[in-house]
Amino acid sequence: MAAAPVWSVDPRTGKQREQVAVEATAQEVDAAVRAAYEARASLADRTVRAAFLRTAATKLEESKEHLVEAADAETALGPVRLTGELARTCYQLRAFADIVDEGEFLGVVINHPDDTATPPIPDLRRYKVPLGVVAVYSASNFPFAFSVAGGDTASALAAGNPVVVKAHPDHPGLSELVASVLRRAADEHGIPAGVLGLVHGFEAGIELIKHPLVAAAGFTGSVKGGRALFDAAAARPVPIPFHGELGSLNPVVITEEAAAERAEAIGAGLAGSMTLGVGQFCVKPGLVLVPSGAAGDGLVKSLTDAVSDTDAGVLLDHRMRDNFVAGVAERAELPEVESPVTPGAGGEHTVSPGFLTVAAEKLATEGAYDLLLEECFGPVTVVVRYDDDEQARTVLSRLPGNLTATVHLSEGEAAGQGRGAEILAELTPLAGRVLVNGWPTGVAVAPAQHHGGPYPATTSTSTSVGGTAIERWLRPVAYQNAPEALLPPELRDDNPLGLPRRFNNTLER
């Protein structure tokens, strides 16, 4: 049987553009994984892999015009957005190169023997080593930042792991181009091309997670797809870590005082955040608690005006468009759910933004309205009108885990007057990032960033953005009473690599 073709499709028309590859067979997946496995030693030198990451960033920048054009043709995200996303991706690669150079991520700890301790302490030396081949499943909505050269790949390479990427079918042509850029960067540093494998096809993704030489996986996508892979990773004869980002409502609480103080600004800000990128951000605010009464009415009016002025847009593919149209229609049909601005089909290939409103009491108990507590991918949000703090707390108590949770406070509440601190404490168990007086869209690449959250937002406690994302692809090893001559240089007393470490309970930098 001939291999199935992989087509690049224009989401603006739904038409095939060109065939860019064929779906990988089980044998081809095996070959890609084995080539990656054989490339492990080429990443052993931290200096080499830091240089590789910086070269990759430079080569991506040199190919910017071509890459952005290819990305826009397959995603319809627009050159401005894509240029910014590529810049973010290159910054992230360089940030991980800096982390590799610093060496703190190795977590070096050395304890000399201490016979006076109870029990006695032998000579112990601990650091972290790479896991092995990492499988990366690309996201649809970030063709640069969460794809072939995205955060999972960058952090895995930084940790010293080769990678095999399962390309997303929404941007296969771009995936091939980016992979070729990274392989050229690898070649400049004597690293085999197999250090970055690329496979296409649904079945290839299944074969990849099952491969015995794959040691860990990273995924960004739907709850259904991510959970299936997570279960497959756990069901292997040797289970592996699966770091999946699956779905998030990203709830927002707006206090009555905040609504009274700046209803127009909050409404306009919400409109901008929920429609950004045609509502295709994983941190889109999908459920917003707005007080009943005049202050909340003013906010809803501001939101109505701003969303009404927002043009229809193209989603990443027609399957997503169909799911969005069906999803918002099903929600809008629930009794007493209103549509101040009706979301849905904007044309044959586009969708129109909108939002729904519902009384908080409808979400107080399990039932048909639970559909409103599920993520709907695209430019829509659900505004929940609450009468008092107890109603708001009840709705929050029914939410699943999220990537983000946001509260908008008045100036006085932000200064410590009122329930600001209490609301912050109520939101903390719900999400990995808690915002005050802002909007969750936009995830800064910074050392303190955390992009993760309780299930189903993610399947682990780790972050996929920020410096600590590297920790996902490492495991600790301790050596006991090993002769110094046999130890890796990272664990020797004289510290020949100049690493930051904890030496006999003293932090050395």
PEPEVEN-V516417 format. One record per backbone hydrogen bond with DSSP energy under -1.0 kcal/mol. CO is the residue of the C=O (numbers start at 1). NH is the residue of the N-H. If there is no record, write none. Layout:
co,nh
CO,NH
CO,NH
This chain:
co,nh
4,23
6,20
6,21
8,17
10,13
10,14
15,10
18,8
21,6
25,29
26,30
27,31
28,32
29,33
30,34
31,35
32,36
33,37
34,38
37,40
39,42
40,43
41,44
45,49
46,50
47,51
48,52
49,53
50,54
51,55
52,56
53,57
54,58
55,59
56,60
57,61
58,62
59,63
61,64
63,67
64,68
65,69
66,70
67,71
68,72
69,73
70,74
71,75
72,76
78,82
79,83
80,84
81,85
82,86
83,87
84,88
85,89
86,90
87,91
88,92
89,93
90,94
91,95
92,96
93,97
94,98
95,99
96,100
97,101
98,102
99,103
103,106
104,107
106,128
108,502
109,126
110,504
111,124
114,121
121,114
123,481
124,111
125,479
126,109
127,477
129,475
133,215
133,216
134,164
135,218
136,166
142,146
144,147
145,151
146,139
147,150
150,154
151,155
152,156
153,157
154,158
155,159
156,161
157,160
162,134
163,197
164,136
165,199
166,138
168,171
171,175
172,176
173,177
174,178
175,179
176,180
177,181
178,182
179,183
180,184
181,185
182,186
183,187
184,188
186,189
186,191
187,190
192,195
193,196
195,163
197,165
199,167
200,24
201,205
202,206
203,207
204,208
205,209
206,210
211,214
216,135
217,243
218,137
219,245
222,226
223,227
224,228
225,229
226,230
227,231
228,232
229,233
230,234
231,235
233,240
241,217
243,219
244,459
245,221
249,286
251,406
252,289
253,408
255,259
256,260
257,261
258,262
262,266
263,267
264,268
265,269
266,270
267,271
268,272
269,273
270,274
271,275
275,278
279,378
281,284
286,382
287,252
288,384
289,254
290,386
293,297
294,298
295,299
296,300
297,301
298,302
299,303
300,304
301,305
302,306
303,307
304,308
305,309
307,310
313,351
317,321
318,322
319,323
320,324
321,325
322,326
323,327
324,328
325,329
326,330
327,331
328,332
329,333
331,334
334,337
338,357
341,355
344,352
350,346
350,347
351,313
352,344
356,383
357,338
358,385
359,362
360,363
361,364
367,370
368,371
369,372
370,373
371,374
378,380
379,354
381,356
382,288
383,358
384,290
385,360
386,292
388,392
389,393
390,394
391,395
392,396
393,397
395,398
396,399
403,433
405,435
406,253
407,437
408,255
410,414
412,417
413,416
419,423
420,424
421,425
422,426
423,427
424,428
427,430
430,402
433,405
435,407
444,446
446,449
451,464
454,457
455,401
457,246
466,469
467,470
468,471
469,472
470,473
471,474
473,131
475,129
477,127
479,125
483,486
488,491
489,492
492,495
495,498
501,508
502,110
503,506
506,503
508,501
